[in-house]
Protein backbone atom coordinates (compact mmCIF):
# COMPACT_ATOMS: atom_id res chain seq x y z
CA UNK A 1 0.00 0.00 0.00
CA UNK A 2 1.36 3.48 -0.89
CA UNK A 3 2.28 5.68 2.09
CA UNK A 4 -0.72 7.56 3.44
CA UNK A 5 1.09 10.13 5.58
CA UNK A 6 4.14 12.34 5.23
CA UNK A 7 5.93 10.42 7.97
CA UNK A 8 5.37 7.16 6.12
CA UNK A 9 6.47 8.75 2.85
CA UNK A 10 9.59 10.17 4.47
CA UNK A 11 10.61 6.76 5.83
CA UNK A 12 10.07 5.08 2.45
CA UNK A 13 11.86 7.82 0.53
CA UNK A 14 14.95 7.67 2.74
CA UNK A 15 15.55 4.07 1.64
CA UNK A 16 14.49 4.42 -2.00
CA UNK A 17 16.83 2.96 -4.57
CA UNK A 18 16.94 6.22 -6.50
CA UNK A 19 19.16 9.30 -6.99
CA UNK A 20 18.94 11.96 -4.31
CA UNK A 21 16.95 14.43 -6.40
CA UNK A 22 14.47 11.70 -7.34
CA UNK A 23 13.94 11.13 -3.61
CA UNK A 24 13.47 14.83 -2.99
CA UNK A 25 11.04 15.10 -5.92
CA UNK A 26 9.08 12.17 -4.50
CA UNK A 27 8.73 13.98 -1.18
CA UNK A 28 7.63 17.19 -2.93
CA UNK A 29 5.08 15.17 -4.92
CA UNK A 30 3.72 13.66 -1.72
CA UNK A 31 3.27 17.15 -0.28
CA UNK A 32 1.19 18.07 -3.31
CA UNK A 33 -0.75 14.81 -3.28
CA UNK A 34 -1.77 15.34 0.33
CA UNK A 35 -2.60 18.98 -0.45
CA UNK A 36 -0.23 19.99 2.31
CA UNK A 37 -0.43 23.76 2.93
CA UNK A 38 3.33 24.22 2.54
CA UNK A 39 3.32 23.51 -1.18
CA UNK A 40 1.88 26.77 -2.50
CA UNK A 41 3.79 28.81 0.08
CA UNK A 42 7.04 27.09 -0.91
CA UNK A 43 6.37 27.73 -4.59
CA UNK A 44 5.75 31.43 -3.90
CA UNK A 45 8.86 31.76 -1.73
CA UNK A 46 11.10 30.06 -4.28
CA UNK A 47 9.74 32.27 -7.06
CA UNK A 48 10.64 35.36 -5.01
CA UNK A 49 14.13 34.01 -4.30
CA UNK A 50 14.72 33.40 -8.01
CA UNK A 51 13.43 36.88 -8.85
CA UNK A 52 15.79 38.37 -6.28
CA UNK A 53 18.71 36.36 -7.73
CA UNK A 54 19.46 34.96 -4.29
CA UNK A 55 22.63 32.89 -4.25
CA UNK A 56 24.06 34.23 -7.51
CA UNK A 57 26.97 35.94 -5.74
CA UNK A 58 28.12 32.79 -3.95
CA UNK A 59 31.71 31.66 -4.60
CA UNK A 60 32.18 30.03 -8.00
CA UNK A 61 34.12 27.02 -9.24
CA UNK A 62 37.81 27.89 -9.22
CA UNK A 63 37.46 30.44 -6.42
CA UNK A 64 39.14 29.95 -3.08
CA UNK A 65 36.50 28.88 -0.56
CA UNK A 66 36.30 31.63 2.07
CA UNK A 67 37.69 30.41 5.40
CA UNK A 68 35.56 29.63 8.41
CA UNK A 69 36.01 28.84 12.09
CA UNK A 70 32.88 27.21 13.47
CA UNK A 71 32.08 25.17 16.60
CA UNK A 72 31.54 21.42 16.51
CA UNK A 73 29.63 19.21 18.93
CA UNK A 74 32.52 19.14 21.41
CA UNK A 75 32.71 22.92 21.37
CA UNK A 76 36.02 22.73 19.55
CA UNK A 77 36.48 25.25 16.77
CA UNK A 78 36.88 23.64 13.35
CA UNK A 79 38.45 25.59 10.51
CA UNK A 80 38.35 25.05 6.78
CA UNK A 81 42.15 25.03 6.82
CA UNK A 82 42.17 22.16 9.33
CA UNK A 83 39.84 20.13 7.12
CA UNK A 84 41.54 20.70 3.77
CA UNK A 85 44.88 19.86 5.31
CA UNK A 86 43.59 16.26 5.49
CA UNK A 87 42.02 16.14 2.02
CA UNK A 88 39.03 17.35 -0.01
CA UNK A 89 35.92 18.55 1.81
CA UNK A 90 32.24 18.48 0.90
CA UNK A 91 30.52 21.46 2.51
CA UNK A 92 26.72 21.37 2.70
CA UNK A 93 24.64 24.28 3.97
CA UNK A 94 21.43 23.00 5.55
CA UNK A 95 18.35 24.69 6.99
CA UNK A 96 18.13 22.67 10.19
CA UNK A 97 17.29 19.41 11.91
CA UNK A 98 13.58 20.00 11.31
CA UNK A 99 13.83 20.21 7.50
CA UNK A 100 12.78 16.96 5.75
CA UNK A 101 14.59 17.91 2.54
CA UNK A 102 17.83 18.44 4.47
CA UNK A 103 17.38 15.18 6.32
CA UNK A 104 16.78 13.25 3.09
CA UNK A 105 19.93 14.84 1.63
CA UNK A 106 22.15 14.22 4.65
CA UNK A 107 20.90 10.69 5.28
CA UNK A 108 21.66 9.90 1.63
CA UNK A 109 25.15 11.38 1.94
CA UNK A 110 25.73 9.47 5.18
CA UNK A 111 24.74 6.24 3.41
CA UNK A 112 27.59 6.93 0.96
CA UNK A 113 30.05 7.73 3.73
CA UNK A 114 32.42 4.93 2.73
CA UNK A 115 32.46 6.01 -0.95
CA UNK A 116 33.30 9.56 0.09
CA UNK A 117 35.96 8.41 2.57
CA UNK A 118 37.55 6.33 -0.21
CA UNK A 119 38.32 9.65 -1.90
CA UNK A 120 40.03 10.87 1.28
CA UNK A 121 37.24 13.36 1.85
CA UNK A 122 35.03 14.44 4.73
CA UNK A 123 31.54 15.94 4.71
CA UNK A 124 30.63 19.02 6.70
CA UNK A 125 27.06 20.16 7.25
CA UNK A 126 26.70 23.78 8.37
CA UNK A 127 23.45 24.67 10.14
CA UNK A 128 22.29 27.87 11.92
CA UNK A 129 21.16 26.01 15.03
CA UNK A 130 22.34 25.74 18.59
CA UNK A 131 24.22 22.56 19.50
CA UNK A 132 21.23 21.01 21.26
CA UNK A 133 19.30 20.91 17.99
CA UNK A 134 22.24 20.26 15.66
CA UNK A 135 22.79 17.09 17.69
CA UNK A 136 19.55 15.71 16.28
CA UNK A 137 21.08 15.77 12.81
CA UNK A 138 24.05 13.82 14.14
CA UNK A 139 21.69 11.14 15.36
CA UNK A 140 19.80 11.11 12.04
CA UNK A 141 23.08 10.61 10.14
CA UNK A 142 24.65 8.11 12.56
CA UNK A 143 27.43 10.61 13.29
CA UNK A 144 28.91 10.06 9.82
CA UNK A 145 29.18 13.79 9.10
CA UNK A 146 30.79 16.77 10.79
CA UNK A 147 27.99 19.10 11.92
CA UNK A 148 29.05 22.70 12.51
CA UNK A 149 26.89 25.53 13.84
CA UNK A 150 26.74 28.90 12.12
CA UNK A 151 24.86 30.98 14.68
CA UNK A 152 23.04 33.98 13.18
CA UNK A 153 24.00 32.64 9.73
CA UNK A 154 27.20 34.68 9.87
CA UNK A 155 29.26 32.52 7.52
CA UNK A 156 26.36 31.84 5.13
CA UNK A 157 25.62 35.56 5.03
CA UNK A 158 29.22 36.32 4.04
CA UNK A 159 28.75 34.02 1.03
CA UNK A 160 25.42 35.52 -0.05
CA UNK A 161 23.56 32.37 0.98
CA UNK A 162 20.88 33.64 3.35
CA UNK A 163 17.16 34.10 2.77
CA UNK A 164 14.31 35.49 4.84
CA UNK A 165 11.39 33.06 4.82
CA UNK A 166 8.74 35.80 4.83
CA UNK A 167 5.70 36.35 7.02
CA UNK A 168 3.51 33.77 5.25
CA UNK A 169 5.88 30.85 5.72
CA UNK A 170 6.80 32.07 9.20
CA UNK A 171 3.14 32.07 10.28
CA UNK A 172 2.61 28.61 8.80
CA UNK A 173 5.68 27.23 10.55
CA UNK A 174 4.60 28.67 13.88
CA UNK A 175 1.09 27.30 13.37
CA UNK A 176 2.50 23.81 12.84
CA UNK A 177 4.79 23.91 15.86
CA UNK A 178 8.04 24.89 14.18
CA UNK A 179 9.92 27.46 16.26
CA UNK A 180 13.22 28.04 14.52
CA UNK A 181 13.65 31.25 16.52
CA UNK A 182 14.20 29.16 19.65
CA UNK A 183 16.39 26.68 17.81
CA UNK A 184 18.56 29.40 16.29
CA UNK A 185 18.62 31.61 19.37
CA UNK A 186 17.33 34.68 17.54
CA UNK A 187 14.08 36.03 16.11
CA UNK A 188 15.28 36.78 12.59
CA UNK A 189 13.64 33.84 10.78
CA UNK A 190 16.50 33.71 8.31
CA UNK A 191 17.71 30.45 6.78
CA UNK A 192 20.70 29.51 4.67
CA UNK A 193 20.13 28.75 1.01
CA UNK A 194 20.92 25.02 0.82
CA UNK A 195 24.13 24.71 -1.17
CA UNK A 196 26.96 22.24 -1.63
CA UNK A 197 30.61 23.00 -2.35
CA UNK A 198 33.30 20.42 -3.09
CA UNK A 199 36.61 21.93 -2.05
CA UNK A 200 40.03 20.50 -2.91
CA UNK A 201 42.86 20.34 -0.41
CA UNK A 202 44.25 23.47 -2.07
CA UNK A 203 41.19 25.29 -0.72
CA UNK A 204 39.66 25.94 -4.14
CA UNK A 205 36.15 25.03 -5.23
CA UNK A 206 36.08 22.08 -7.61
CA UNK A 207 32.29 21.92 -7.96
CA UNK A 208 29.25 23.56 -6.44
CA UNK A 209 25.47 23.39 -6.38
CA UNK A 210 23.55 26.52 -5.41
CA UNK A 211 19.80 26.69 -6.00
CA UNK A 212 17.27 28.83 -4.10
CA UNK A 213 14.79 25.98 -4.54
CA UNK A 214 15.64 24.14 -1.33
CA UNK A 215 13.80 21.08 -2.68
CA UNK A 216 16.79 20.38 -4.95
CA UNK A 217 20.31 19.35 -3.91
CA UNK A 218 23.60 18.16 -5.41
CA UNK A 219 23.34 14.49 -6.36
CA UNK A 220 25.74 11.98 -4.83
CA UNK A 221 27.05 10.99 -8.25
CA UNK A 222 28.06 14.61 -8.90
CA UNK A 223 29.75 14.85 -5.49
CA UNK A 224 31.77 11.69 -6.12
CA UNK A 225 32.74 12.85 -9.62
CA UNK A 226 33.94 16.17 -8.18
CA UNK A 227 35.94 14.38 -5.50
CA UNK A 228 37.63 12.33 -8.22
CA UNK A 229 38.71 15.61 -9.82
CA UNK A 230 39.76 17.03 -6.46
CA UNK A 231 42.13 14.11 -5.90
CA UNK A 232 44.03 15.14 -9.01
CA UNK A 233 44.42 18.80 -8.04
N, C-alpha and C positions, 0 to 999 in steps of 0.2 A: 504494500500500500504506500502511495506517495506520502511524504511528510505533510502533516496537517497544520503544524505550527512552525514559527520561526526557529524555536529552539531545536525542534526535530530536524528542520532543514539545515541549520547550522552544523549539527553533529554529522549529518550525512555528507555535507559539502566538504567538511574538513578531511574526510577520508576518500573523497572522490578520486578516481584514477583519471585525472584531467589536468591540463595546465592551470596555473594559478589564476589567470584572467578568466578562464572558463568557470572556475569555481566562484570567483567574485561575481561574474555575470549571472550565474545560477542563483546566488543569494539576492541580487538585485531583482531578478525575475520573480523570486518568491515574494519579495516585498510588494511588487505590483500585483501579483496574483491574489494576495491576501488583502489587497486594497489598504495597505498599511499607510497611515497618514504621513510618514516621512517622505514617501516617494516624490510627490509633487513639490514639497518644500526643498528636497535635495536637488531636484531638477532646476528649480528657480535659483537656488544658491549657486550651483555650478555655472549656470548661464551668466550670472553676474560676475563670477570670478573670471570666466573667459573674457567677458567684455572689458573687465578691468586689467586684463593681461597679467594677472597674478602669477608669479613664478617665472616670468620671462627674463628676469634679471639674475636668476640663480647662476652660480658658476657653471661654466660650460666644459665640454670635453677638451682636455689639453690644459685647462687652467690648474693652478695649484689650489688644492682644497684648503680653504681658510682654516687655520688652526682652532682647536677648542680645548678647553680644560673643564670637564664636567664630572660630577660625582657619580660613583657607582654604588652598589648596594651596601658595600662595607663602609661607605663614606670616603673611601680613597678617591683622589682626583685622578681621572684618566685623561690623557692627552692624545691628540691625533698623532703626535710625534712618537709617543710610546708605542702605539699600535702599529704604525707603518714601519717601525724599526724591526718588527717581527715578520712582516710580510704585507700582502695586499689586505685591504679592509673594505667590507661592504657596509655602507652607512645608510640606514633606513630611518627616515623621519616618520613617526607615527602619532596618531591623534591621542591615543590613550588606551588603558586597559579595558575600557567599556566599549570600544569601537569594534563591531563584528568584522568589518572589512580588514582592519589592522590585525585582528586575531587570526583571520583566515590566512593573511599574508605571512605573518610571523610563524604560525604553526607549520605552514608549508615550507618555509625556509628552514625551520628547525628540523623538519623531517629529512632535509637534504644536508644536514650538518656534516656528515662524513664526506660527501662530495666536495663541499666547500673547503673543509679542512685538508683534503687531498691536494688542494691548490695552495696550501700554506696560508689560507686566509681566515679571518675572523669576521663575524657579523656584529654590528653595533646597531641597536635600536635606540633612538633618541626620542624621549617623550617629555611633555611639559608637566609631569605630575610629581607629586611628592613621593618619597621612597615607599611609603606605606602602600600606595596604589600601584606604583611601578612594579612592586613585588608580585602582584597578581599576574603580570605578564610573564614574569620569570617562571611562575608555576605553570602557566599555560604552555610555555615553550620548553618545559623540562630543563630549564637553566642551560640551554644550549647556546644562548645568545648573551651578549653583553648589553645590559639595559642601563642607559645613562639618563639622568634627569636634567632637563633644560628649563629650569624654573623661570617663569615669565617669558618663555620663548625667546630668550635673549640671543642664543646662537642662531636659531631659525630666522629670527628677525634680521640679523646681520646678513643673511643670505637671500633675503627677499622671499622667504617661504612661510609667511604668516597670513592668516585670513581671519576676519571677524565673521562669526556665524550668522549675525543679524538677529533682529528681535523675533522674527517668526520662528526660526529654528530654536532659538534660546527658549522661547515660551513653550514650544513643544517638548523640548528636552526636560525642562522643569516639570511639566505636566506628567511626564512619564517616569519621573523619579531620577533623572540624570542631573547631578549637581557638580558639574566640572569646576565650578568656582571653588568648592571645598577641596576637590581633589588637586587642583592646581595651586591653591593658596592665594588666589586673587579673584577679583570680580570682573575681569576683562572680557571673558568669553571669547578669547582668541585661541585658535588652533593652528598647528603647523600644517602646511600643505604637504600631504604625504609625498615623499620623494626618495629616490634611491640613487646613491653614488657609489661607483666602484673605483676605489683609489689605489694606485700602485704604491709600492714601497718607496718610490721617489716623491710621494705626496701629490702626484698629479692625477687628475680625473681621467680614467680610461673609458668609462661609460656612465651614463646617467639616465634617469627616468623622472621627469617632472611633469605632473598633470594635475591641474586644479580639480579634476573629477576624481575625488578620493575613492571612487569605486573601481579604479583601475590602478594597477601596480606593475612593477617590472617583473617579468616572468623569470622563473628559475633558470630556464635554458639560456636566457640573455645574460643573467648574472654569471653563470658558469663560463659562457663564451668570453665574457669580459675578463674574468679571472685568468683564463688561458692566455689572453693578450697581456695581462698585467705581469704574468710570470716571465714574459720575454723582455719586459722593459728594463 
